[in-house]
Amino acid sequence: MISIIIPVFNQTDKIGACLDSILGQSVIASQEKLEVVAVNDGSKDDIIPVIEKYKPLFQAAGIKFNFITQENRGANAARNTGARLAQGEYIIFCDADIVMKEKMLGVMSETLKKNLKASFTYSSFLWGRKLFKSFPYSAEKLKVMPYIHTTSLIRREYFSGFDEKIKRFQDWDLWLTMSEQGHVGVWINEILFTVATGGKISYWLPGFAYKLLPFLPAVKEYKLAMGIIKDKHNLNVYKY
């Protein structure tokens, strides 16, 4: 079974498209079972009516839908809560601004079934219309740059947990931790999902901004967050 873990915080406007994309997964017609664990991390908007609307749709599709509310503790804490409740052999963290391609979960689960030494699998994706093309897995390259998105399918037994003190680069931190534990991933050379733009967590600046505009608050925040990850994983000898 695949457990889809959705951390939710004030994203009523986006979660519908996310849930629709899960209901549209081609793998539903196969023998692969799905469950959704949505963790409401203290949202201030009116998320409950949206969830209630979708519960019968998931029930009709044969998908278990578990909705949990906790006080606001951040996305990583919400993800960890979802992981503790997940019952699937595989888990995938799917933020509310993610829209999955119809074949996504099927392709990912088949990839792990064919690559028994891999602990997780990941793909390229779109951020709005911008392509984020990833690379074949390399532990050394991972020490230099983040290139694996949080929305990757993981064998649950190997999931190391998110560091709840990390506020940015949480995906990079996770994959570095799993790499240090001896786990490897496998890349799927396809675009399997889209991240909706306009969210508070997901944002992007062009590459030149980090070199030419160091005074920008977003650039300062980026460099501070990167320094935290480098210190934690002893990466300061590596050039980014």
Protein Blocks (a to p, Z undefined) as FASTA:
>chain_A
ZZdddddehilkmmmmmmmmmmmpmklmmmbdcddddddehiabdfklmmmmmmmmmmmn
opacdddddddebjklmmmmmmmmpcbfbdcdddfkbccdfklmmmmmmmmmmmmmbcbd
cddddehjaccddddddfklmmmpccbdfbdcddfklpgbjafkbmghklmmmmmmmmmn
opacddddbdfbdcdehiaklccddfklmmmmmmbmklmmmmmmmmmmmmmnopmlpcZZ
